[in-house]
Amino acid sequence: MTKLVIDRARFSDWHYRRDPTHISFFCRYTWDCIARQWATTATYIGSDVILIRKGNN
């Protein structure tokens, strides 16, 4: 589970990015690129959960 980056303007003031336990940040575009690279599908469940699935199931 992760919070998604909405846009650059919001990212600069986002409290989530200042938490030292959060070291990587992704937006939907990034997850879509990762899914294509791995020949999988990214499905967005709500605003903070992404399922990466192999195949069309």
N, C-alpha and C positions, 0 to 999 in steps of 0.2 A: 504494500500500500504506500502511496506517495501523494503528496500535493503536486499538482501540475502548475507549471509556470503559465500564466495567462498571457502576458505580453511584457516587453522590455520596460515600459514605463512603470508598471505595477511591481516588477521585480526589484527595482532599485529601492523601494520603500517597504518591501515585504519582510515582516518579522521572521518568517520561516527561514529565510536565507542567512540570518544572523545566528542561528542555532548552530553551535560548533559540531553537533552530531550529524548534521545534514551536509554531506560533502559533494553530492551530485544533484543536479536539477534537470528535469526533462519537461518538455511540452508535448502536446499530442503529435505534432509534426515529427519529433524525434522518435516517439514510439512507433509511428507509422513507418518511418525509415528502417528502424530496427526490425520490425515485423517483415518488411519486404526483403531485407538482407537475409533473414533466417528462413524465408519462404513460409511464414506463418501469418496469422491474422491477429490484429490487436482489436480487442473489444473493450469498450469503455463502459464500466458499470458504475453509475453515479458519477461523482466528480473526482473521486480520488482512487479508484481501483481500476486497474487495467489487466485484462486477461490476455495472455499470449498463447495462442493455440496452434498446434500443427494440424494441417488439413482443414477441411471445410465444416467440421462438426461444431 
